Amino acid sequence: MINNDMRGYNYFLLGDYDEYGQRTLTDKPQGKIKMAIYILTQTVSDTSPYSEASYIGLTNSDVNDTYIIQYGEEKLKVLYIQPRGTLKQVFLQSTSAQ
C-alpha cells in the first residue's frame, strides 16, 4: 500500500553558512527522492525533536537533514529521520512555517 503512494520528488540541499549564520540552499534540484508524504495529523509532544513537523514521509532512499523536498509549491525541510525496518520515517516541516 505504501508503495502505491511513493512519488518522485526533487530535492535541494542546504550548504554552507552565509554571513548571517543561515545555511544557503542550492539553486537547482540536486536529484530525486522516492517518498510517500502525508500530512501529520497527530500532535507530537512539545519536547520531541520533531515537534514542529507538519508532514511525515516514508522512504527507503538515503536522506539526511540537509535535504529540502519540493512538495508541489511547498518546500519541506527534513527535521528528523527515524529508521523503521526497510523504511525510514522522515519528519518534515514546511519552510514557509520557519
Protein Blocks (a to p, Z undefined) as FASTA:
>chain_A
ZZmmpccddddddddddfkopacddfbdcbdcdddddddfbdcdfkbmklmpcbdcddfb
dcdfkbccdehjbccddfbdcdehjbccdddddfklZZ
